[in-house]
């Protein structure tokens, strides 16, 4: 059992001034456990299960990330679609 980093971190918006980055299946489980909705929906339960399965090596980290993003959308917490940081070309 070991943590599985997400291919691309997920940015969560808890309120206008507070954002959080979730970068792995373990962080996903911690977040889902800490910010459990009053009435967890099906995407929340699936994300928790798939993140646990990823840590156990039964699911890929990319699938855990997709499930986590779906749960964050369901709870209206997804800040924005993460973007890859592009390096500017080096000048000589």
N, C-alpha and C positions, 0 to 999 in steps of 0.2 A: 504494500500500500504506500503510494507516494503522490505528492501533488502533481497535477498536470497543468502546465501553463496554457492559457488560451492563445491561439495564434495571433489574435489582436485583442488588446484589453477593451473592456466595456466601461463606458462612462455613465454613471448614475447621478441623477439630480434629485437630491432629497428635499431641497427647498431652494429658492432663488440664490442664496449665498453659499450653499453647501453642496459640493459635488464629491463624488468618490469614484475611484478607479478600481474595478474588479478585474484582476489579471489571471486568475487561475480557478480551477475547479474547487479547490479548498476555500479560496476567498469567496467564491460563489455560495458555498454552503454556509460559511460564516454570515454573509450578508443576508441570505434567505432566512436563516435562523434568527438573526437579530431584528430584522425588519419584517417579521411575519405579519401578513395582513390579517385583519379580524376574521375575514372569510376567505381562506385560501382557495384560489381557483385551480382549475385543472393544469394550467401551464406552470403554476407555482409548484404543485406537487410533482409534476414531471421533471422540472428543472432540478429540484432537490434530489430526486431519484437518479437522474442521469449524471449529475455532478458526483454523487457518491459512487456510481458505477465507474466513472472516469478515474477516480482516485484508486479504485480497486483494479483498474486496468481492463475493465470489461467494455468500456466505451471510449472512443477517441475524444481528445480535448475539444476538437472543433464541434463535435455534436453537443458536448456539455455547454459550450459557449452559445450555440444556437438556442438551446433550451433556456439558458439563463436570459438571453436577450428577449425571448418570447415572454418569459415571466415578468421581466422588467417592463415590457410594453403593456402587458395585461394590468400591471399595477400603476401604469402611467408614471414610471420612474426613469425611463430611458432618456438620457440627456440629449444624445444625438448619435448618429451613426459614426463610429470611430473612423478616423481617416489615417492613412499611413503618412508618416512624415517623410517628405521627399527631400533628399539632400540637394542643395544647389550645386551645380557643376563647379569644380575648382578652376580658378583662373590661374594662368601661368604668368 
